[in-house]
Amino acid sequence: MSLDYENDGALHEELIKQVLSQYPDKAAKRRKKHLSVATNGHEADEDGEALSECSVKSNIKSIPGVMTIRGCAYAGSKGVVWGPIKDMVHISHGPVGCGQYSWSQRRNYYVGTTGIDSFVTLQFTSDFQEKDIVFGGDKKLEKVIDEIEELFPLNNGISVQSECPIGLIGDDIEAVSRKKAKENEKTIVPVRCEGFRGVSQSLGHHIANDSIRDWVFDKTEVEFEAGRYDVNVIGDYNIGGDAWATRILLEEVGLRVVGNWSGDATLAEVERAPKAKLNLIHCYRSMNYICRHMEEKYGIPWMEYNFFGPSQIEASLRKIAKHFGPTIEDRTEAVIAKYRPLVDAVVDKYWPRLEGKTVMLYVGGLRPRHVITAYEDLGMVIVGTGYEFAHNDDYQRTGHYVKNGTLIYDDVTGYELEKFIEGVRPDLVGSGIKEKYPVQKMGIPFRQMHSWDYSGPYHGYDGFAIFARDMDLAINNPVWDLYDAPWKKKALPPMAVAAE
Amino acid sequence: MPQSAEKVLDHAPLFREPEYSKMLAEKKLNFECPHPDQIVTDQREYTKTWEYRDKNLAREALVVNPAKACQPLGAVFAAAGFERTMSFVHGSQGCVAYYRSHLSRHFKEPSSAVSSSMTEDAAVFGGLKNMVDGLANTYALYDPKMIAVSTTCMAEVIGDDLHGFIENAKNEGSVPADFDVPFAHTPAFVGSHVDGYDVMVKGVLEHFWKGQERKETAGTINIIPGFDGFCVGNNRELKRLLDLMGVSYTFIQDASDQFDTPSDGMYRMYDGGTMLKDVKAALHAEATLSLQHYNTRKTLEYCNEVGQATASFHYPLGVQATDEFLMKVSEISGKDIPTAIGMERGRLVDAMADSQAWLHGKKYAIYGDPDFVYAVARFVMETGGEPIHCLATNGTPAWEAEMKELLQSSPFGKDGQVWAGKDLWAMRSLLFTEPVDLLIGNSYGKYLERDTDTPLIRLMFPIFDRHHHHRFPLMGYQGGLRVLTTILDKIFDKLDRETIKVGVTDYSYDLTR
């Protein structure tokens, strides 16, 4: 199902012009390349539908002083890729802050006994002091690893997540890791994800992927008999249980998920991955690197899919099934049919409450494109979207999703986002915690699209129902109608619709 | 199929449905290669023992679940307490995303700060260019009245010189020559957020006071609140008390409006804060009082140097601590404490008397910033409670000594132990081996509540998983009333839960308590 609409490109062009006029010349010149309005391209997709073009410059340095929303390589490695692996201890190696601010904030759900055999929601840090900077921290790291072994003996491995100072003071965490891994006969992975590397979280993902390749794969004998329907789910971090709502569908169609990267994962699931028959990749941005490596080295094909909203779930399930042939295809059709009544009921319930509502997105990874169709499945319209840390290939893929006239903003600054939202006045904004409160102050409903605003899952059919409910409760809450004091002139039309 | 449009189940109930329970059990069995259940249970039991505690407390390098953050967070919080001030953190940009998120998650409010976005090349060549461009962009885009510069550890390790860089940027026209750009070096590998607060406030005062002649205005007082997640409620409450007394005062650093802006259709990037003209004039105050000693050691030293009288408190909360604060204010200002405030005091004492039976002899574990722990321990003892474990990850030897002195001053402190520099994984061992009735701290304590079954009372930054507590004061007599009520609610809710079983325990499910 695809909604047919076009956005007000002229307004969006004007807004871009306005924000750029406020920058000093040098900065305006640089920012100009990151902002655009999607146009109907000449290229067509496999079904012959015209694709939009949203070519902006991306994956380049943020400008100083403009309030970029981006994070750092450490956030990409510890926060995204490594952090969710539950039976390993991830050391935030360096000063206390990085680990403290990222502690338990990504909602990577897991099942385990925390502090005993699972460690995701603990903050392990070497808590660097001045003397560690001056004399180096390698000795301390050795001691940290020894103390982890003594107090948390059921850990199945350790990763060393480097914070900024590590790379600047010349510590050799690789040597320490090698030595301690040998001594303890355990996997210890040094990760060079210092926050100053690269321009955003993105390089941290890449470095983390590479460290799996270099320090995990082929290091231990994996006893595992692979079956013909064995797949890995790659790039699902199980935020609010996303990976579980995904897994249940894949199992229902007859596939066996032998590894989930990296939400609710154990090290065994990572080590085993090269034995699977297909890599299914959800967050392309953060884990395409390891999929390409597995393809080259182990001959495992990979396939992108999208489990947000019924249109994409169905298309993705069919695409995946096609890879495995008639048996799986038949079961897939049965599964799609089984969930159809749920989808219909959800759409019937929420469409009338959400139809025509406009949405602006600004997120990371895959969501600025992947969730678009989920909104459209509910009759909602995407008027603007952008990525914190995308590369060119992400924007190419975005062309498949956005309509003509959509406002596109890469590495948006706080100033731009505020002005765009003011100018467009969408009915809903989906972005992160730093954006949530400014937007709500303006009287515009908001959902956090990193953490699902403490809700979720949003993946799969079960997740779609929650997604629909959440968008409804955000937009149709009566609070938005209370913003204007009655003795002042009313600025906003009433919006609320009572819950059903 | 567990999900339905009629009654949408989200994560909490959804994954307890049989389809999911079965799926997760099979995932564990077939794909996770877990440790056998018995081994996990044995290790879990072992972590409850004195033997494990001894090893845990003997740790020298590893820190697990610390109750402290890094210096620049304190600097960003401090800068938010001045009129139209933008925090500019020189160094890696990811740090700034973290500070902003951290503050927003607690206050449920916008938190603005910019970064100079230094990357690898800046690590090699220094971040001067980033500072020059960054200040120009911040000035143009965000229309600040002041830009407060602090540093991430990256800039500190490579040794960037803020003073020189800011001068350079001014020479290059990034901001006007007379534009206010105070600064503070805030390396994350020294001290904690309370120290970052201290040096940033000191940096602001130095910026405005240096070279100015001081003409003392007798009876006027500066108040520095310190890093306080409850600044919204506390600062407003203290101002109310000072206004009642008719004191001439200036809050130096006041984020109470910045972190509590109204929803009326307008986003205010800046709101409230100490006016810059008031910061300048504050040089002439007779005295500067700090509400949190360990947040202001350097700042007060500086105030002393310029000739002001100084005094510091430990988060004036509860009866005697509030008494002392008010009497000090009265002494300096020459203003009497009015009857109205005396009445408030009497009402707090009245409430404590009404509830004393429920509080006497209750045992507490308290953790958090040094001044907060001191304050809560003191108040708990006023109610007849016994602080058993007092822990501050960022507590110093001086704090430890002061705490011990406090505990020795009361029969209710005789079993109290002080844990400076320890973390919450250490606290876990303490709670297993020497259990208490109540745990007072912040949201991170919920993991201790889960593991040790000790009811948690959230009274300190950060509070992520409960809303709006920080909008109410903890300081002053009114604040004491709120703390008292919060503790009592926790006790009564627990008692009700324990006695709620129909026909089994509900004889004790009393209507009146």
Contacts between the chains, C-beta under 8 A, distances in Angstrom:
chain1	res1	chain2	res2	distance
A	22	B	140	6.5
A	22	B	141	6.1
A	23	B	137	6.9
A	23	B	140	6.3
A	23	B	141	6.9
A	24	B	136	5.2
A	24	B	137	6.3
A	24	B	140	5.3
A	26	B	133	7.1
A	27	B	133	7.3
A	27	B	136	7.7
A	27	B	137	5.2
A	27	B	140	7.7
A	61	B	117	6.7
A	61	B	119	5.9
A	62	B	93	6.0
A	62	B	115	7.9
A	62	B	117	4.5
A	63	B	117	6.9
A	63	B	133	6.9
A	63	B	134	8.0
A	63	B	137	6.1
A	64	B	114	7.8
A	64	B	115	7.1
A	64	B	116	4.4
A	64	B	117	4.7
A	64	B	118	7.9
A	64	B	130	4.4
A	64	B	131	7.4
A	64	B	133	4.8
A	64	B	134	3.1
A	64	B	137	6.4
A	65	B	88	6.7
A	65	B	114	5.0
A	65	B	115	7.6
A	65	B	116	6.5
A	65	B	117	7.7
A	65	B	133	6.6
A	65	B	134	3.1
A	65	B	135	6.2
A	65	B	136	7.1
A	65	B	137	3.7
A	65	B	138	4.0
A	65	B	141	7.8
A	66	B	114	6.7
A	66	B	137	5.0
A	66	B	138	7.5
A	66	B	141	6.2
A	67	B	112	6.8
A	67	B	113	7.5
A	67	B	114	4.7
A	67	B	115	7.9
A	67	B	138	8.0
A	67	B	141	7.6
A	67	B	142	7.3
A	68	B	93	5.9
A	68	B	97	8.0
A	68	B	115	7.0
A	68	B	117	6.4
A	69	B	97	6.8
A	70	B	93	6.1
A	70	B	94	7.3
A	70	B	97	6.5
A	71	B	93	7.6
A	71	B	94	4.3
A	71	B	97	4.6
A	71	B	98	7.4
A	72	B	92	5.6
A	72	B	93	6.5
A	72	B	94	2.4
A	72	B	95	7.3
A	72	B	97	7.6
A	73	B	94	7.5
A	74	B	94	6.3
A	75	B	94	5.3
A	75	B	97	7.4
A	75	B	98	7.8
A	87	B	32	7.7
A	87	B	34	7.7
A	94	B	153	7.2
A	94	B	188	7.9
A	94	B	189	7.7
A	95	B	70	5.5
A	95	B	153	5.3
A	95	B	187	7.9
A	95	B	188	3.6
A	95	B	189	4.6
A	96	B	63	7.1
A	96	B	66	5.7
A	96	B	68	6.2
A	96	B	69	6.7
A	96	B	70	5.4
A	96	B	188	6.9
A	96	B	192	7.3
A	97	B	69	5.7
A	97	B	70	3.2
A	97	B	72	7.2
A	97	B	73	6.6
A	97	B	95	6.9
A	97	B	98	6.8
A	97	B	188	5.1
A	98	B	94	7.8
A	98	B	95	7.5
A	98	B	98	7.0
A	100	B	66	6.8
A	100	B	68	7.5
A	100	B	69	5.0
A	100	B	70	7.2
A	100	B	102	7.9
A	101	B	69	7.2
A	101	B	73	7.8
A	101	B	98	3.6
A	101	B	99	7.2
A	101	B	101	6.6
A	101	B	102	4.9
A	102	B	98	7.0
A	103	B	65	7.8
A	103	B	444	7.5
A	105	B	101	7.2
A	105	B	105	7.6
A	109	B	11	7.1
A	109	B	15	8.0
A	111	B	24	5.7
A	111	B	28	6.9
A	113	B	40	5.6
A	113	B	44	6.0
A	114	B	447	7.0
A	114	B	451	7.8
A	115	B	47	7.1
A	115	B	425	7.5
A	115	B	428	7.5
A	115	B	447	8.0
A	115	B	451	6.9
A	116	B	40	5.7
A	116	B	43	5.2
A	116	B	44	4.8
A	116	B	47	6.9
A	117	B	34	6.7
A	117	B	35	5.5
A	117	B	40	5.0
A	117	B	43	7.5
A	121	B	447	6.8
A	122	B	64	6.0
A	122	B	65	6.0
A	122	B	425	7.5
A	122	B	447	8.0
A	123	B	64	6.8
A	123	B	65	5.1
A	123	B	66	6.7
A	124	B	62	6.8
A	124	B	63	7.5
A	124	B	64	5.6
A	125	B	63	5.0
A	125	B	64	7.9
A	125	B	66	6.7
A	126	B	61	6.6
A	126	B	62	7.3
A	126	B	63	7.1
A	127	B	63	4.1
A	127	B	66	6.5
A	128	B	153	7.9
A	128	B	188	7.8
A	128	B	189	4.5
A	129	B	189	5.6
A	129	B	190	7.3
A	130	B	187	7.4
A	130	B	189	5.5
A	130	B	190	5.5
A	132	B	189	6.8
A	133	B	157	6.2
A	133	B	189	5.4
A	140	B	61	5.0
A	141	B	61	8.0
A	143	B	60	6.3
A	143	B	61	3.7
A	143	B	62	7.4
A	144	B	61	4.6
A	144	B	62	4.6
A	146	B	61	8.0
A	147	B	59	5.2
A	147	B	60	7.5
A	147	B	61	6.0
A	147	B	62	4.0
A	148	B	62	6.1
A	150	B	55	6.1
A	151	B	52	7.6
A	151	B	55	6.3
A	151	B	56	6.1
A	151	B	59	7.3
A	151	B	62	7.4
A	151	B	64	7.9
A	151	B	425	7.9
A	153	B	43	6.8
A	154	B	35	5.4
A	154	B	39	7.0
A	154	B	40	6.7
A	154	B	43	5.6
A	163	B	153	7.4
A	164	B	91	7.5
A	164	B	92	5.6
A	164	B	152	6.9
A	164	B	153	5.6
A	164	B	154	4.1
A	164	B	157	7.0
A	165	B	153	5.4
A	165	B	154	7.3
A	165	B	157	5.0
A	165	B	189	6.9
A	167	B	123	7.9
A	168	B	123	6.3
A	168	B	154	6.9
A	168	B	157	4.5
A	168	B	158	6.3
A	169	B	157	6.5
A	195	B	92	4.2
A	195	B	94	4.6
A	195	B	95	6.8
A	195	B	152	8.0
A	195	B	154	6.9
A	196	B	91	7.9
A	196	B	92	4.8
A	196	B	118	6.1
A	196	B	119	5.6
A	196	B	120	5.9
A	196	B	122	7.3
A	196	B	123	5.3
A	196	B	154	5.2
A	197	B	119	7.5
A	197	B	120	6.1
A	198	B	119	7.1
A	198	B	120	7.8
A	199	B	119	6.2
A	201	B	94	7.6
A	240	B	10	7.9
A	240	B	11	5.2
A	241	B	11	4.7
A	241	B	14	7.1
A	241	B	15	5.7
A	244	B	15	6.3
A	244	B	20	6.3
A	244	B	23	7.1
A	244	B	24	7.0
A	245	B	14	7.9
A	247	B	23	6.5
A	247	B	27	7.3
A	248	B	19	6.5
A	248	B	20	6.8
A	248	B	23	5.6
A	251	B	23	6.6
A	257	B	27	7.7
A	257	B	31	7.5
A	258	B	31	5.8
A	259	B	31	7.0
A	264	B	27	7.8
A	266	B	31	7.8
A	266	B	32	4.4
A	266	B	33	6.2
A	266	B	34	7.1
A	268	B	31	7.1
A	268	B	32	6.2
A	268	B	33	3.8
A	269	B	31	5.9
A	269	B	32	6.9
A	272	B	31	7.7
A	338	B	1	7.2
A	339	B	1	7.4
A	342	B	1	6.5
A	342	B	3	6.1
A	342	B	4	6.8
A	342	B	5	6.6
A	345	B	4	7.1
A	345	B	5	3.6
A	345	B	6	7.3
A	346	B	5	4.4
A	348	B	5	7.4
A	349	B	5	4.9
A	413	B	141	7.2
A	414	B	112	6.9
A	414	B	142	7.9
A	415	B	141	4.5
A	415	B	142	6.8
A	418	B	267	6.7
A	432	B	101	7.7
A	433	B	101	5.0
A	433	B	104	5.2
A	433	B	105	6.0
A	434	B	97	7.0
A	434	B	100	4.9
A	434	B	101	5.9
A	434	B	104	6.0
A	434	B	110	7.8
A	434	B	111	7.0
A	436	B	104	7.1
A	437	B	104	6.0
A	437	B	108	6.6
A	437	B	109	5.2
A	437	B	110	4.4
A	438	B	110	4.5
A	438	B	267	4.7
A	438	B	269	7.7
A	439	B	267	7.7
A	440	B	263	6.6
A	441	B	110	6.9
A	441	B	261	6.4
A	441	B	262	8.0
A	441	B	263	5.5
A	441	B	264	8.0
A	441	B	265	7.8
A	441	B	266	6.7
A	441	B	267	4.2
A	441	B	268	7.1
A	442	B	265	6.3
A	442	B	266	7.1
A	442	B	267	5.1
A	443	B	263	7.1
A	443	B	264	7.9
A	443	B	265	4.5
A	455	B	10	5.5
A	455	B	11	7.3
A	456	B	10	7.0
A	456	B	11	5.7
A	457	B	11	6.2
A	457	B	14	7.6
A	461	B	3	6.8
A	462	B	2	7.0
A	462	B	3	4.2
A	462	B	9	7.7
A	462	B	14	6.2
A	465	B	3	5.1
A	465	B	4	7.4
A	465	B	5	6.0
A	465	B	8	4.8
A	465	B	9	8.0
A	466	B	8	5.8
A	466	B	9	7.8
A	466	B	10	5.1
A	466	B	11	8.0
A	466	B	14	7.9
A	468	B	8	7.8
A	469	B	8	4.4
A	479	B	263	7.9
A	483	B	263	6.0
A	483	B	264	5.4
A	483	B	265	4.9
A	484	B	264	7.2
A	484	B	265	6.8
A	485	B	264	7.4
A	491	B	265	5.8
A	492	B	265	6.7
